[in-house]
Amino acid sequence: MQIRAQFFEEHTEFRGLFFNALLRTPSHLQHEVNNLKKELDTINLSFLKNQLSKITLKDSISVDG
């Protein structure tokens, strides 16, 4: 995440493109974008699980869903 933040600080012109592609993907590109971001999704999920493992969750909430 730090590397991504640093990249977008240095290349601000790509920030909007990146986030729009992830959050508002045109339907005709959805399949291709999903394939390209599989690794990013895995990294993000691993990061989130790691962060959640450091805190106490309510009994009704688990990291795995």
mmCIF file of the N, C-alpha and C atoms, coordinates in Angstrom:
data_MODEL
# 
_entry.id   MODEL 
# 
loop_
_atom_site.group_PDB 
_atom_site.id 
_atom_site.type_symbol 
_atom_site.label_atom_id 
_atom_site.label_alt_id 
_atom_site.label_comp_id 
_atom_site.label_asym_id 
_atom_site.label_entity_id 
_atom_site.label_seq_id 
_atom_site.pdbx_PDB_ins_code 
_atom_site.Cartn_x 
_atom_site.Cartn_y 
_atom_site.Cartn_z 
_atom_site.occupancy 
_atom_site.B_iso_or_equiv 
_atom_site.pdbx_formal_charge 
_atom_site.auth_seq_id 
_atom_site.auth_comp_id 
_atom_site.auth_asym_id 
_atom_site.auth_atom_id 
_atom_site.pdbx_PDB_model_num 
ATOM 1   N N  . MET A 1 1  ? 0.826   -1.192  0.000   1.00 0.00 ? 1  MET A N  1 
ATOM 2   C CA . MET A 1 1  ? 0.000   0.000   0.000   1.00 0.00 ? 1  MET A CA 1 
ATOM 3   C C  . MET A 1 1  ? 0.869   1.255   0.000   1.00 0.00 ? 1  MET A C  1 
ATOM 4   N N  . GLN A 1 2  ? 1.992   1.177   0.690   1.00 0.00 ? 2  GLN A N  1 
ATOM 5   C CA . GLN A 1 2  ? 2.903   2.321   0.697   1.00 0.00 ? 2  GLN A CA 1 
ATOM 6   C C  . GLN A 1 2  ? 3.480   2.570   -0.690  1.00 0.00 ? 2  GLN A C  1 
ATOM 7   N N  . ILE A 1 3  ? 3.801   1.503   -1.388  1.00 0.00 ? 3  ILE A N  1 
ATOM 8   C CA . ILE A 1 3  ? 4.353   1.642   -2.737  1.00 0.00 ? 3  ILE A CA 1 
ATOM 9   C C  . ILE A 1 3  ? 3.308   2.259   -3.657  1.00 0.00 ? 3  ILE A C  1 
ATOM 10  N N  . ARG A 1 4  ? 2.054   1.814   -3.519  1.00 0.00 ? 4  ARG A N  1 
ATOM 11  C CA . ARG A 1 4  ? 0.977   2.377   -4.342  1.00 0.00 ? 4  ARG A CA 1 
ATOM 12  C C  . ARG A 1 4  ? 0.805   3.865   -4.036  1.00 0.00 ? 4  ARG A C  1 
ATOM 13  N N  . ALA A 1 5  ? 0.791   4.214   -2.764  1.00 0.00 ? 5  ALA A N  1 
ATOM 14  C CA . ALA A 1 5  ? 0.634   5.615   -2.375  1.00 0.00 ? 5  ALA A CA 1 
ATOM 15  C C  . ALA A 1 5  ? 1.777   6.463   -2.918  1.00 0.00 ? 5  ALA A C  1 
ATOM 16  N N  . GLN A 1 6  ? 2.986   5.945   -2.829  1.00 0.00 ? 6  GLN A N  1 
ATOM 17  C CA . GLN A 1 6  ? 4.146   6.666   -3.352  1.00 0.00 ? 6  GLN A CA 1 
ATOM 18  C C  . GLN A 1 6  ? 4.045   6.841   -4.858  1.00 0.00 ? 6  GLN A C  1 
ATOM 19  N N  . PHE A 1 7  ? 3.622   5.798   -5.560  1.00 0.00 ? 7  PHE A N  1 
ATOM 20  C CA . PHE A 1 7  ? 3.470   5.883   -7.011  1.00 0.00 ? 7  PHE A CA 1 
ATOM 21  C C  . PHE A 1 7  ? 2.495   6.993   -7.379  1.00 0.00 ? 7  PHE A C  1 
ATOM 22  N N  . PHE A 1 8  ? 1.350   7.035   -6.700  1.00 0.00 ? 8  PHE A N  1 
ATOM 23  C CA . PHE A 1 8  ? 0.342   8.027   -7.047  1.00 0.00 ? 8  PHE A CA 1 
ATOM 24  C C  . PHE A 1 8  ? 0.726   9.435   -6.607  1.00 0.00 ? 8  PHE A C  1 
ATOM 25  N N  . GLU A 1 9  ? 1.596   9.549   -5.614  1.00 0.00 ? 9  GLU A N  1 
ATOM 26  C CA . GLU A 1 9  ? 2.133   10.866  -5.271  1.00 0.00 ? 9  GLU A CA 1 
ATOM 27  C C  . GLU A 1 9  ? 3.028   11.377  -6.396  1.00 0.00 ? 9  GLU A C  1 
ATOM 28  N N  . GLU A 1 10 ? 3.768   10.474  -6.994  1.00 0.00 ? 10 GLU A N  1 
ATOM 29  C CA . GLU A 1 10 ? 4.690   10.832  -8.066  1.00 0.00 ? 10 GLU A CA 1 
ATOM 30  C C  . GLU A 1 10 ? 4.003   10.932  -9.427  1.00 0.00 ? 10 GLU A C  1 
ATOM 31  N N  . HIS A 1 11 ? 2.908   10.198  -9.599  1.00 0.00 ? 11 HIS A N  1 
ATOM 32  C CA . HIS A 1 11 ? 2.195   10.139  -10.880 1.00 0.00 ? 11 HIS A CA 1 
ATOM 33  C C  . HIS A 1 11 ? 0.709   10.387  -10.657 1.00 0.00 ? 11 HIS A C  1 
ATOM 34  N N  . THR A 1 12 ? 0.370   11.573  -10.243 1.00 0.00 ? 12 THR A N  1 
ATOM 35  C CA . THR A 1 12 ? -1.016  11.886  -9.886  1.00 0.00 ? 12 THR A CA 1 
ATOM 36  C C  . THR A 1 12 ? -1.980  11.725  -11.053 1.00 0.00 ? 12 THR A C  1 
ATOM 37  N N  . GLU A 1 13 ? -1.470  11.811  -12.263 1.00 0.00 ? 13 GLU A N  1 
ATOM 38  C CA . GLU A 1 13 ? -2.348  11.693  -13.435 1.00 0.00 ? 13 GLU A CA 1 
ATOM 39  C C  . GLU A 1 13 ? -2.957  10.294  -13.584 1.00 0.00 ? 13 GLU A C  1 
ATOM 40  N N  . PHE A 1 14 ? -2.391  9.292   -12.919 1.00 0.00 ? 14 PHE A N  1 
ATOM 41  C CA . PHE A 1 14 ? -2.898  7.927   -13.023 1.00 0.00 ? 14 PHE A CA 1 
ATOM 42  C C  . PHE A 1 14 ? -3.849  7.550   -11.885 1.00 0.00 ? 14 PHE A C  1 
ATOM 43  N N  . ARG A 1 15 ? -3.905  8.359   -10.837 1.00 0.00 ? 15 ARG A N  1 
ATOM 44  C CA . ARG A 1 15 ? -4.715  8.035   -9.659  1.00 0.00 ? 15 ARG A CA 1 
ATOM 45  C C  . ARG A 1 15 ? -6.184  7.819   -10.023 1.00 0.00 ? 15 ARG A C  1 
ATOM 46  N N  . GLY A 1 16 ? -6.777  8.783   -10.716 1.00 0.00 ? 16 GLY A N  1 
ATOM 47  C CA . GLY A 1 16 ? -8.190  8.684   -11.082 1.00 0.00 ? 16 GLY A CA 1 
ATOM 48  C C  . GLY A 1 16 ? -8.463  7.501   -11.987 1.00 0.00 ? 16 GLY A C  1 
ATOM 49  N N  . LEU A 1 17 ? -7.590  7.285   -12.940 1.00 0.00 ? 17 LEU A N  1 
ATOM 50  C CA . LEU A 1 17 ? -7.748  6.162   -13.864 1.00 0.00 ? 17 LEU A CA 1 
ATOM 51  C C  . LEU A 1 17 ? -7.746  4.831   -13.116 1.00 0.00 ? 17 LEU A C  1 
ATOM 52  N N  . PHE A 1 18 ? -6.802  4.675   -12.202 1.00 0.00 ? 18 PHE A N  1 
ATOM 53  C CA . PHE A 1 18 ? -6.681  3.445   -11.437 1.00 0.00 ? 18 PHE A CA 1 
ATOM 54  C C  . PHE A 1 18 ? -7.942  3.174   -10.616 1.00 0.00 ? 18 PHE A C  1 
ATOM 55  N N  . PHE A 1 19 ? -8.363  4.161   -9.839  1.00 0.00 ? 19 PHE A N  1 
ATOM 56  C CA . PHE A 1 19 ? -9.505  3.944   -8.958  1.00 0.00 ? 19 PHE A CA 1 
ATOM 57  C C  . PHE A 1 19 ? -10.817 3.835   -9.733  1.00 0.00 ? 19 PHE A C  1 
ATOM 58  N N  . ASN A 1 20 ? -10.956 4.561   -10.816 1.00 0.00 ? 20 ASN A N  1 
ATOM 59  C CA . ASN A 1 20 ? -12.148 4.412   -11.643 1.00 0.00 ? 20 ASN A CA 1 
ATOM 60  C C  . ASN A 1 20 ? -12.203 3.025   -12.284 1.00 0.00 ? 20 ASN A C  1 
ATOM 61  N N  . ALA A 1 21 ? -11.056 2.509   -12.703 1.00 0.00 ? 21 ALA A N  1 
ATOM 62  C CA . ALA A 1 21 ? -11.020 1.178   -13.307 1.00 0.00 ? 21 ALA A CA 1 
ATOM 63  C C  . ALA A 1 21 ? -11.428 0.111   -12.291 1.00 0.00 ? 21 ALA A C  1 
ATOM 64  N N  . LEU A 1 22 ? -11.054 0.306   -11.033 1.00 0.00 ? 22 LEU A N  1 
ATOM 65  C CA . LEU A 1 22 ? -11.403 -0.666  -10.001 1.00 0.00 ? 22 LEU A CA 1 
ATOM 66  C C  . LEU A 1 22 ? -12.834 -0.511  -9.500  1.00 0.00 ? 22 LEU A C  1 
ATOM 67  N N  . LEU A 1 23 ? -13.274 0.724   -9.350  1.00 0.00 ? 23 LEU A N  1 
ATOM 68  C CA . LEU A 1 23 ? -14.571 0.969   -8.721  1.00 0.00 ? 23 LEU A CA 1 
ATOM 69  C C  . LEU A 1 23 ? -15.727 1.136   -9.697  1.00 0.00 ? 23 LEU A C  1 
ATOM 70  N N  . ARG A 1 24 ? -15.427 1.595   -10.890 1.00 0.00 ? 24 ARG A N  1 
ATOM 71  C CA . ARG A 1 24 ? -16.479 1.826   -11.895 1.00 0.00 ? 24 ARG A CA 1 
ATOM 72  C C  . ARG A 1 24 ? -16.066 1.235   -13.233 1.00 0.00 ? 24 ARG A C  1 
ATOM 73  N N  . THR A 1 25 ? -15.750 -0.028  -13.210 1.00 0.00 ? 25 THR A N  1 
ATOM 74  C CA . THR A 1 25 ? -15.268 -0.696  -14.412 1.00 0.00 ? 25 THR A CA 1 
ATOM 75  C C  . THR A 1 25 ? -16.377 -0.760  -15.468 1.00 0.00 ? 25 THR A C  1 
ATOM 76  N N  . PRO A 1 26 ? -16.088 -0.287  -16.685 1.00 0.00 ? 26 PRO A N  1 
ATOM 77  C CA . PRO A 1 26 ? -17.081 -0.424  -17.757 1.00 0.00 ? 26 PRO A CA 1 
ATOM 78  C C  . PRO A 1 26 ? -17.407 -1.902  -17.976 1.00 0.00 ? 26 PRO A C  1 
ATOM 79  N N  . SER A 1 27 ? -18.660 -2.185  -18.258 1.00 0.00 ? 27 SER A N  1 
ATOM 80  C CA . SER A 1 27 ? -19.093 -3.585  -18.354 1.00 0.00 ? 27 SER A CA 1 
ATOM 81  C C  . SER A 1 27 ? -18.314 -4.374  -19.408 1.00 0.00 ? 27 SER A C  1 
ATOM 82  N N  . HIS A 1 28 ? -17.932 -3.733  -20.499 1.00 0.00 ? 28 HIS A N  1 
ATOM 83  C CA . HIS A 1 28 ? -17.212 -4.465  -21.545 1.00 0.00 ? 28 HIS A CA 1 
ATOM 84  C C  . HIS A 1 28 ? -15.768 -4.793  -21.155 1.00 0.00 ? 28 HIS A C  1 
ATOM 85  N N  . LEU A 1 29 ? -15.280 -4.215  -20.059 1.00 0.00 ? 29 LEU A N  1 
ATOM 86  C CA . LEU A 1 29 ? -13.921 -4.500  -19.584 1.00 0.00 ? 29 LEU A CA 1 
ATOM 87  C C  . LEU A 1 29 ? -13.910 -5.305  -18.280 1.00 0.00 ? 29 LEU A C  1 
ATOM 88  N N  . GLN A 1 30 ? -15.073 -5.589  -17.739 1.00 0.00 ? 30 GLN A N  1 
ATOM 89  C CA . GLN A 1 30 ? -15.184 -6.216  -16.418 1.00 0.00 ? 30 GLN A CA 1 
ATOM 90  C C  . GLN A 1 30 ? -14.383 -7.516  -16.320 1.00 0.00 ? 30 GLN A C  1 
ATOM 91  N N  . HIS A 1 31 ? -14.533 -8.403  -17.277 1.00 0.00 ? 31 HIS A N  1 
ATOM 92  C CA . HIS A 1 31 ? -13.834 -9.695  -17.222 1.00 0.00 ? 31 HIS A CA 1 
ATOM 93  C C  . HIS A 1 31 ? -12.316 -9.502  -17.244 1.00 0.00 ? 31 HIS A C  1 
ATOM 94  N N  . GLU A 1 32 ? -11.842 -8.674  -18.136 1.00 0.00 ? 32 GLU A N  1 
ATOM 95  C CA . GLU A 1 32 ? -10.391 -8.447  -18.254 1.00 0.00 ? 32 GLU A CA 1 
ATOM 96  C C  . GLU A 1 32 ? -9.823  -7.783  -17.002 1.00 0.00 ? 32 GLU A C  1 
ATOM 97  N N  . VAL A 1 33 ? -10.517 -6.784  -16.488 1.00 0.00 ? 33 VAL A N  1 
ATOM 98  C CA . VAL A 1 33 ? -10.046 -6.093  -15.278 1.00 0.00 ? 33 VAL A CA 1 
ATOM 99  C C  . VAL A 1 33 ? -10.056 -7.054  -14.094 1.00 0.00 ? 33 VAL A C  1 
ATOM 100 N N  . ASN A 1 34 ? -11.103 -7.871  -13.956 1.00 0.00 ? 34 ASN A N  1 
ATOM 101 C CA . ASN A 1 34 ? -11.146 -8.841  -12.858 1.00 0.00 ? 34 ASN A CA 1 
ATOM 102 C C  . ASN A 1 34 ? -9.965  -9.795  -12.912 1.00 0.00 ? 34 ASN A C  1 
ATOM 103 N N  . ASN A 1 35 ? -9.599  -10.254 -14.095 1.00 0.00 ? 35 ASN A N  1 
ATOM 104 C CA . ASN A 1 35 ? -8.436  -11.137 -14.226 1.00 0.00 ? 35 ASN A CA 1 
ATOM 105 C C  . ASN A 1 35 ? -7.146  -10.428 -13.850 1.00 0.00 ? 35 ASN A C  1 
ATOM 106 N N  . LEU A 1 36 ? -7.027  -9.162  -14.246 1.00 0.00 ? 36 LEU A N  1 
ATOM 107 C CA . LEU A 1 36 ? -5.810  -8.407  -13.961 1.00 0.00 ? 36 LEU A CA 1 
ATOM 108 C C  . LEU A 1 36 ? -5.667  -8.066  -12.482 1.00 0.00 ? 36 LEU A C  1 
ATOM 109 N N  . LYS A 1 37 ? -6.785  -7.925  -11.781 1.00 0.00 ? 37 LYS A N  1 
ATOM 110 C CA . LYS A 1 37 ? -6.687  -7.504  -10.387 1.00 0.00 ? 37 LYS A CA 1 
ATOM 111 C C  . LYS A 1 37 ? -6.787  -8.644  -9.379  1.00 0.00 ? 37 LYS A C  1 
ATOM 112 N N  . LYS A 1 38 ? -6.761  -9.868  -9.840  1.00 0.00 ? 38 LYS A N  1 
ATOM 113 C CA . LYS A 1 38 ? -6.813  -11.013 -8.923  1.00 0.00 ? 38 LYS A CA 1 
ATOM 114 C C  . LYS A 1 38 ? -5.673  -10.956 -7.907  1.00 0.00 ? 38 LYS A C  1 
ATOM 115 N N  . GLU A 1 39 ? -4.475  -10.662 -8.364  1.00 0.00 ? 39 GLU A N  1 
ATOM 116 C CA . GLU A 1 39 ? -3.331  -10.598 -7.447  1.00 0.00 ? 39 GLU A CA 1 
ATOM 117 C C  . GLU A 1 39 ? -3.506  -9.461  -6.447  1.00 0.00 ? 39 GLU A C  1 
ATOM 118 N N  . LEU A 1 40 ? -3.989  -8.312  -6.917  1.00 0.00 ? 40 LEU A N  1 
ATOM 119 C CA . LEU A 1 40 ? -4.231  -7.178  -6.027  1.00 0.00 ? 40 LEU A CA 1 
ATOM 120 C C  . LEU A 1 40 ? -5.282  -7.536  -4.981  1.00 0.00 ? 40 LEU A C  1 
ATOM 121 N N  . ASP A 1 41 ? -6.341  -8.212  -5.381  1.00 0.00 ? 41 ASP A N  1 
ATOM 122 C CA . ASP A 1 41 ? -7.374  -8.631  -4.442  1.00 0.00 ? 41 ASP A CA 1 
ATOM 123 C C  . ASP A 1 41 ? -6.808  -9.564  -3.377  1.00 0.00 ? 41 ASP A C  1 
ATOM 124 N N  . THR A 1 42 ? -5.951  -10.484 -3.782  1.00 0.00 ? 42 THR A N  1 
ATOM 125 C CA . THR A 1 42 ? -5.331  -11.414 -2.841  1.00 0.00 ? 42 THR A CA 1 
ATOM 126 C C  . THR A 1 42 ? -4.456  -10.671 -1.839  1.00 0.00 ? 42 THR A C  1 
ATOM 127 N N  . ILE A 1 43 ? -3.670  -9.730  -2.324  1.00 0.00 ? 43 ILE A N  1 
ATOM 128 C CA . ILE A 1 43 ? -2.806  -8.929  -1.447  1.00 0.00 ? 43 ILE A CA 1 
ATOM 129 C C  . ILE A 1 43 ? -3.648  -8.110  -0.475  1.00 0.00 ? 43 ILE A C  1 
ATOM 130 N N  . ASN A 1 44 ? -4.697  -7.463  -0.982  1.00 0.00 ? 44 ASN A N  1 
ATOM 131 C CA . ASN A 1 44 ? -5.559  -6.643  -0.127  1.00 0.00 ? 44 ASN A CA 1 
ATOM 132 C C  . ASN A 1 44 ? -6.249  -7.482  0.944   1.00 0.00 ? 44 ASN A C  1 
ATOM 133 N N  . LEU A 1 45 ? -6.748  -8.655  0.566   1.00 0.00 ? 45 LEU A N  1 
ATOM 134 C CA . LEU A 1 45 ? -7.413  -9.523  1.526   1.00 0.00 ? 45 LEU A CA 1 
ATOM 135 C C  . LEU A 1 45 ? -6.440  -10.000 2.601   1.00 0.00 ? 45 LEU A C  1 
ATOM 136 N N  . SER A 1 46 ? -5.244  -10.346 2.204   1.00 0.00 ? 46 SER A N  1 
ATOM 137 C CA . SER A 1 46 ? -4.224  -10.774 3.165   1.00 0.00 ? 46 SER A CA 1 
ATOM 138 C C  . SER A 1 46 ? -3.900  -9.643  4.138   1.00 0.00 ? 46 SER A C  1 
ATOM 139 N N  . PHE A 1 47 ? -3.764  -8.435  3.618   1.00 0.00 ? 47 PHE A N  1 
ATOM 140 C CA . PHE A 1 47 ? -3.475  -7.278  4.469   1.00 0.00 ? 47 PHE A CA 1 
ATOM 141 C C  . PHE A 1 47 ? -4.604  -7.050  5.470   1.00 0.00 ? 47 PHE A C  1 
ATOM 142 N N  . LEU A 1 48 ? -5.843  -7.080  4.994   1.00 0.00 ? 48 LEU A N  1 
ATOM 143 C CA . LEU A 1 48 ? -6.984  -6.844  5.873   1.00 0.00 ? 48 LEU A CA 1 
ATOM 144 C C  . LEU A 1 48 ? -7.097  -7.916  6.952   1.00 0.00 ? 48 LEU A C  1 
ATOM 145 N N  . LYS A 1 49 ? -6.901  -9.169  6.574   1.00 0.00 ? 49 LYS A N  1 
ATOM 146 C CA . LYS A 1 49 ? -6.964  -10.250 7.564   1.00 0.00 ? 49 LYS A CA 1 
ATOM 147 C C  . LYS A 1 49 ? -5.869  -10.092 8.611   1.00 0.00 ? 49 LYS A C  1 
ATOM 148 N N  . ASN A 1 50 ? -4.697  -9.691  8.171   1.00 0.00 ? 50 ASN A N  1 
ATOM 149 C CA . ASN A 1 50 ? -3.601  -9.466  9.097   1.00 0.00 ? 50 ASN A CA 1 
ATOM 150 C C  . ASN A 1 50 ? -3.948  -8.357  10.084  1.00 0.00 ? 50 ASN A C  1 
ATOM 151 N N  . GLN A 1 51 ? -4.505  -7.272  9.598   1.00 0.00 ? 51 GLN A N  1 
ATOM 152 C CA . GLN A 1 51 ? -4.872  -6.158  10.469  1.00 0.00 ? 51 GLN A CA 1 
ATOM 153 C C  . GLN A 1 51 ? -5.982  -6.563  11.436  1.00 0.00 ? 51 GLN A C  1 
ATOM 154 N N  . LEU A 1 52 ? -6.972  -7.296  10.945  1.00 0.00 ? 52 LEU A N  1 
ATOM 155 C CA . LEU A 1 52 ? -8.076  -7.725  11.803  1.00 0.00 ? 52 LEU A CA 1 
ATOM 156 C C  . LEU A 1 52 ? -7.623  -8.723  12.863  1.00 0.00 ? 52 LEU A C  1 
ATOM 157 N N  . SER A 1 53 ? -6.603  -9.493  12.565  1.00 0.00 ? 53 SER A N  1 
ATOM 158 C CA . SER A 1 53 ? -6.111  -10.472 13.545  1.00 0.00 ? 53 SER A CA 1 
ATOM 159 C C  . SER A 1 53 ? -5.461  -9.791  14.747  1.00 0.00 ? 53 SER A C  1 
ATOM 160 N N  . LYS A 1 54 ? -5.169  -8.522  14.637  1.00 0.00 ? 54 LYS A N  1 
ATOM 161 C CA . LYS A 1 54 ? -4.518  -7.773  15.714  1.00 0.00 ? 54 LYS A CA 1 
ATOM 162 C C  . LYS A 1 54 ? -5.511  -7.131  16.677  1.00 0.00 ? 54 LYS A C  1 
ATOM 163 N N  . ILE A 1 55 ? -6.803  -7.228  16.365  1.00 0.00 ? 55 ILE A N  1 
ATOM 164 C CA . ILE A 1 55 ? -7.801  -6.595  17.222  1.00 0.00 ? 55 ILE A CA 1 
ATOM 165 C C  . ILE A 1 55 ? -8.809  -7.637  17.703  1.00 0.00 ? 55 ILE A C  1 
ATOM 166 N N  . THR A 1 56 ? -9.522  -7.292  18.759  1.00 0.00 ? 56 THR A N  1 
ATOM 167 C CA . THR A 1 56 ? -10.562 -8.165  19.282  1.00 0.00 ? 56 THR A CA 1 
ATOM 168 C C  . THR A 1 56 ? -11.878 -7.821  18.607  1.00 0.00 ? 56 THR A C  1 
ATOM 169 N N  . LEU A 1 57 ? -12.473 -8.817  17.988  1.00 0.00 ? 57 LEU A N  1 
ATOM 170 C CA . LEU A 1 57 ? -13.747 -8.633  17.313  1.00 0.00 ? 57 LEU A CA 1 
ATOM 171 C C  . LEU A 1 57 ? -14.882 -9.090  18.224  1.00 0.00 ? 57 LEU A C  1 
ATOM 172 N N  . LYS A 1 58 ? -16.076 -8.576  17.980  1.00 0.00 ? 58 LYS A N  1 
ATOM 173 C CA . LYS A 1 58 ? -17.250 -9.038  18.718  1.00 0.00 ? 58 LYS A CA 1 
ATOM 174 C C  . LYS A 1 58 ? -17.446 -10.522 18.432  1.00 0.00 ? 58 LYS A C  1 
ATOM 175 N N  . ASP A 1 59 ? -18.089 -11.210 19.345  1.00 0.00 ? 59 ASP A N  1 
ATOM 176 C CA . ASP A 1 59 ? -18.324 -12.652 19.198  1.00 0.00 ? 59 ASP A CA 1 
ATOM 177 C C  . ASP A 1 59 ? -19.047 -12.991 17.908  1.00 0.00 ? 59 ASP A C  1 
ATOM 178 N N  . SER A 1 60 ? -19.921 -12.112 17.456  1.00 0.00 ? 60 SER A N  1 
ATOM 179 C CA . SER A 1 60 ? -20.725 -12.394 16.274  1.00 0.00 ? 60 SER A CA 1 
ATOM 180 C C  . SER A 1 60 ? -20.000 -12.068 14.958  1.00 0.00 ? 60 SER A C  1 
ATOM 181 N N  . ILE A 1 61 ? -18.758 -11.592 15.056  1.00 0.00 ? 61 ILE A N  1 
ATOM 182 C CA . ILE A 1 61 ? -17.989 -11.198 13.873  1.00 0.00 ? 61 ILE A CA 1 
ATOM 183 C C  . ILE A 1 61 ? -16.718 -12.018 13.805  1.00 0.00 ? 61 ILE A C  1 
ATOM 184 N N  . SER A 1 62 ? -16.435 -12.557 12.621  1.00 0.00 ? 62 SER A N  1 
ATOM 185 C CA . SER A 1 62 ? -15.188 -13.304 12.439  1.00 0.00 ? 62 SER A CA 1 
ATOM 186 C C  . SER A 1 62 ? -14.431 -12.758 11.232  1.00 0.00 ? 62 SER A C  1 
ATOM 187 N N  . VAL A 1 63 ? -13.157 -12.993 11.202  1.00 0.00 ? 63 VAL A N  1 
ATOM 188 C CA . VAL A 1 63 ? -12.311 -12.551 10.089  1.00 0.00 ? 63 VAL A CA 1 
ATOM 189 C C  . VAL A 1 63 ? -12.715 -13.247 8.796   1.00 0.00 ? 63 VAL A C  1 
ATOM 190 N N  . ASP A 1 64 ? -13.118 -14.501 8.896   1.00 0.00 ? 64 ASP A N  1 
ATOM 191 C CA . ASP A 1 64 ? -13.442 -15.292 7.712   1.00 0.00 ? 64 ASP A CA 1 
ATOM 192 C C  . ASP A 1 64 ? -14.865 -15.096 7.207   1.00 0.00 ? 64 ASP A C  1 
ATOM 193 N N  . GLY A 1 65 ? -15.620 -14.284 7.867   1.00 0.00 ? 65 GLY A N  1 
ATOM 194 C CA . GLY A 1 65 ? -16.969 -14.007 7.364   1.00 0.00 ? 65 GLY A CA 1 
ATOM 195 C C  . GLY A 1 65 ? -17.986 -14.521 8.277   1.00 0.00 ? 65 GLY A C  1 
# 
